[in-house]
């Protein structure tokens, strides 16, 4: 049975050093998949920061409340748009 575990590590030039304690069997062979994670120090470089730039004007006043109705055709929650 294959188990998947996500570990965060720092490469020191020779070896990967886990940032937290790990529960791995000493001497056992493991397959590593390496993915680079860069810390975003400038929040304005985060893609989610400018989420409003993705907004589309729909002129549907109750879109937030009734999104399931518009996406999947289920009955509206409220017919008058009131909460």
Rosetta constraint file for C-alpha pairs under 8 A:
AtomPair CA 7 CA 18 HARMONIC 6.62 0.50
AtomPair CA 7 CA 19 HARMONIC 7.72 0.50
AtomPair CA 7 CA 20 HARMONIC 7.71 0.50
AtomPair CA 7 CA 22 HARMONIC 7.82 0.50
AtomPair CA 8 CA 18 HARMONIC 5.74 0.50
AtomPair CA 8 CA 19 HARMONIC 5.64 0.50
AtomPair CA 8 CA 20 HARMONIC 7.30 0.50
AtomPair CA 9 CA 16 HARMONIC 5.79 0.50
AtomPair CA 9 CA 17 HARMONIC 5.08 0.50
AtomPair CA 9 CA 18 HARMONIC 3.98 0.50
AtomPair CA 9 CA 19 HARMONIC 5.13 0.50
AtomPair CA 10 CA 16 HARMONIC 5.48 0.50
AtomPair CA 10 CA 17 HARMONIC 5.19 0.50
AtomPair CA 10 CA 18 HARMONIC 6.42 0.50
AtomPair CA 10 CA 19 HARMONIC 6.91 0.50
AtomPair CA 11 CA 15 HARMONIC 5.66 0.50
AtomPair CA 11 CA 16 HARMONIC 4.33 0.50
AtomPair CA 11 CA 17 HARMONIC 6.14 0.50
AtomPair CA 12 CA 16 HARMONIC 6.45 0.50
AtomPair CA 12 CA 17 HARMONIC 7.14 0.50
AtomPair CA 18 CA 22 HARMONIC 7.40 0.50
AtomPair CA 40 CA 45 HARMONIC 6.99 0.50
AtomPair CA 40 CA 46 HARMONIC 6.60 0.50
AtomPair CA 42 CA 46 HARMONIC 7.33 0.50
AtomPair CA 43 CA 49 HARMONIC 6.73 0.50
AtomPair CA 44 CA 49 HARMONIC 5.82 0.50
AtomPair CA 44 CA 50 HARMONIC 7.60 0.50
AtomPair CA 45 CA 49 HARMONIC 7.31 0.50
AtomPair CA 46 CA 50 HARMONIC 7.83 0.50
AtomPair CA 47 CA 51 HARMONIC 7.26 0.50
AtomPair CA 50 CA 54 HARMONIC 7.74 0.50
AtomPair CA 51 CA 55 HARMONIC 7.29 0.50
AtomPair CA 62 CA 66 HARMONIC 5.80 0.50
AtomPair CA 62 CA 67 HARMONIC 7.90 0.50
AtomPair CA 62 CA 81 HARMONIC 6.33 0.50
AtomPair CA 63 CA 67 HARMONIC 5.15 0.50
AtomPair CA 63 CA 70 HARMONIC 7.48 0.50
AtomPair CA 65 CA 77 HARMONIC 7.89 0.50
AtomPair CA 65 CA 81 HARMONIC 7.98 0.50
AtomPair CA 66 CA 70 HARMONIC 6.62 0.50
AtomPair CA 66 CA 76 HARMONIC 6.13 0.50
AtomPair CA 66 CA 77 HARMONIC 6.69 0.50
AtomPair CA 67 CA 71 HARMONIC 5.96 0.50
AtomPair CA 68 CA 72 HARMONIC 5.47 0.50
AtomPair CA 68 CA 73 HARMONIC 6.81 0.50
AtomPair CA 68 CA 74 HARMONIC 6.35 0.50
AtomPair CA 68 CA 76 HARMONIC 7.97 0.50
AtomPair CA 69 CA 73 HARMONIC 4.53 0.50
AtomPair CA 69 CA 74 HARMONIC 4.68 0.50
AtomPair CA 69 CA 75 HARMONIC 5.86 0.50
AtomPair CA 69 CA 76 HARMONIC 5.58 0.50
AtomPair CA 70 CA 74 HARMONIC 7.81 0.50
AtomPair CA 78 CA 82 HARMONIC 6.73 0.50
AtomPair CA 78 CA 83 HARMONIC 7.62 0.50
